[in-house]
């Protein structure tokens, strides 16, 4: 890891430790002889509560550490194990004494550089236990927080040996769901599969982590009506978390710290050595009383992440992107198209410097691209240029990104990233920090999973970690994502408007621009500007011209995972509403009470008479005048949708 990124990463670690109160707690640099407390255990518990949401820590009569979570008096997570296994065999959490209890309440408002809302309220009750392992005398802590929107927990390693490090081999956190729970499991870039917690499919290969495992975010629908999404936040110097089925426990999932990268390349890491004091990543459970509420509660993940570490993020500009073919002429035409269609960026994807897996030099474009001319032309038109880079060309990221800055490039899209192990977490953060040093936006592709770091390093504007729309998935998949992957963070999900391979209507594709949170939005995937030479043939174009990518206010109006969703988002005084359905036609009646006073002109882009295939269903455009007292009936064809602009009259 290069020095500049490493220094920045250590500053983030220092800030996270200070925020947890670890620095004040001190470090034990040598461990004295310890005699276990022989007194009988008595059960203890402590609860953090915010509104009707609560999280409880408990110690059993045997000294075992557990947690649970409730909302409105109903179980979200039943009594579940807590613990950390160290390399010397010590299990922190199997037999403990509580040596100190602390409680605090916190309320603040912070302003994201960009996001779903112009401001975020961070309001929680926190309980912290400092604990002592009975066998070794090792001190550690558990910190839990209750928000109205969910709960979170993490471990605090307080003791250290003379080297001031600890080596972790396993995290023993479990999540025991109520009877009748269904979880939506997805591994790598596969589609979501609804299964019982104890029935995760066995996945993986000989060179990856293998077993009944699922990636995060993981969404669970509970028989008591709640919906919950397990995410991680503030993953720093730590491996990525997966969850696995527990043998003999049909309702339980257990933590699994990745030992291989998701793509199975690079060294295997069976243990993680960290500098103490150390705070593990937050394990967050975002909770919704309704499926729609879950989507609106996603900012819990961001509130748990370290604050913005960039001294001046004013250069960061979210926006819409058009991918160009790999020629000079296509780049110049792409710039003109971006200007005409209200886009902010063009991008040259894989191949602009040669075959990406056999050309590790990303400093020279192929002969077909006069890159200086394209960048100069784009800059003169107010359009930024993104360049794709395969990870194999990132051996000296500092030098490469410095070169791109000197060229006038505005952002990079990294491909085939090997997320998963502790060292890869550090590498990913280093790339993001190095890009920030050169004022470059960064979009990480393939199997990278979110952990709230877009708050800390907001130039890391997007990531993939999802079965992409360019694979032409089902409408059911598309209406699962708002309640699952997108809860964890921004999602690069290319919009494939007007494609004959789509399994959805064009209005469904249009609605994605409002339904999904994606501050960097790739539009018109697989297309050329010439396709849209006659705008009359493409009535959806004005929607894409106008729709922004970041928001002042967001409201999820209706939803059911895997069935339908409707989201309204405001930018300035104008609202943009997107609705999508699965393979069933349906009509949603959506109250417009979120609007301000006065009248609005609603421009509605709706499904017409269904075609023989969903992509052949035409887009029909209409207008009407509405107020906040009205209800909008949103009719959608099978695999269809609607996109609506609501502008003050």
Secondary structure, DSSP 4 states (H G I P E B T S, - for coil): --HHHHHHHHHHHHHHHHHTTHHHH--B-S--------SPP--EEEEEEETTEEEEEEE-TT--EEEEEEETTEEEEEEEE--EEETTS-EETSSEEEEEEEEEEEEEEE--SSSSSS-EEEEEEEEEEEEEETTT--EEEEEEEEETTEEEEEEEE-B--TTSEEEEEEE--EEEPPTT-EEEE--TTPPPEEE-GGGPPEE--TTS--EEEEESSEEEE-TTS-EEEEEEE---SSPPEEEEEETTEEEEEEEEE-SS-TTS-S---S-EEEESSEEPPEEEEEEESSHHHHHHTTTHHHHTSPPP--S--TT---EEEEEEPSSHHHHHHHHHHHHHHT--EEEE-TTTTS-TTT----SS--TT--HHHHHHHHHHTT-EEEEEEEGGG-TTHHHHHHHHHHHT--EEEEES----SHHHHHHHHHHHHHHHHTT-EEEE-SS----SHHHHSTTEEEE--S--GGG---HHHHHHHTTTHHHHS-------TT-TT-SS-HHHHHHHHHHS--SEEEESTT--GGGGSSGGG-TTHHHHHH--SS-SEEEEEEEETTTEEEEEEEETTEEEEEEEE-SS-EEEEEE-TTS-SS-EEEEEEEE-S--SSGGGSPEEEEEEEE-TT-EEEEEE-TT-EEEEEEEE-
